[in-house]
Amino acid sequence: GHGTGSQWAPGAGGLCLHSVLLDPNDQKRIYTAISAAGTFRSDDGGNTWKPINNGLRSDYIPDPTAEIGHCVHRIAMHPSQPKVLFMQKHWDVMRSDDAGES
């Protein structure tokens, strides 16, 4: 071995990118939905990303209210109101009216 086995940690099993959305009113704003991670937003064309999972609860993960770790299957954007987002995870569909801030 290479001697680092004791430093390994569990990975995000099933980490799949399900959705990528581009904001039609802001060419630098991008959203992604990722299994075993959550939903993320970039406001600088993809250079940096921030999780936008505040307020979510998933009882099947070790920390049910963690900012990262939710299994988001899809996000969708309202066709005429880009700040209105819909997110689907295992048993829930949620809505944000402020680009994922809440």
Secondary structure by P-SEA (a helix, b strand, c coil): ccccccccccccccccccccccccccccbbbbbbccccbbbbcccccbbbbccccccccccccccccccccccccccccccccbbbbbcccbbbbbcccccc
